[in-house]
Amino acid sequence: QVQLVESGGGLVQAGGSLRLSCVASGRMFSTYSVAWFRQAPGKERDFVAVIGWSAGDTYYADSVKGRFTISRDNAKNTVALQMNSLKPEDTAIYYCAARSGGPLMYSRGYDRWGQGTQATVSS
């Protein structure tokens, strides 16, 4: 069974960058789609980006398109989220999620979740 651990969050000024990592344990990770979601205080958990088992199959929320890049390294069981040109509204807990199947952009489609990592962007 796949288990997920996120890292890489922190505090950064607006315009700066952070790189989040999601490391998976377990077999068959290369066949999983992996997504990033985020949740700000008092708000719902929102889709950020997803990558299918084929690294070329990626989708992004409109709010992060052109600023964030999702990538995967199946040899290291890792999915990364490179976040550039960060804005205060990007402040949230970021979660990675995985599913055995194609990429989806809604949270209820995922049955494996990490514990989250906090990213804070100051103005």
Summary of the structure (lengths in Angstrom):
residues: 123
radius of gyration: 13.3
end to end distance: 40.4
largest distance: 41.5
contacts: 366
relative contact order: 0.32
helix: 10%
strand: 50%
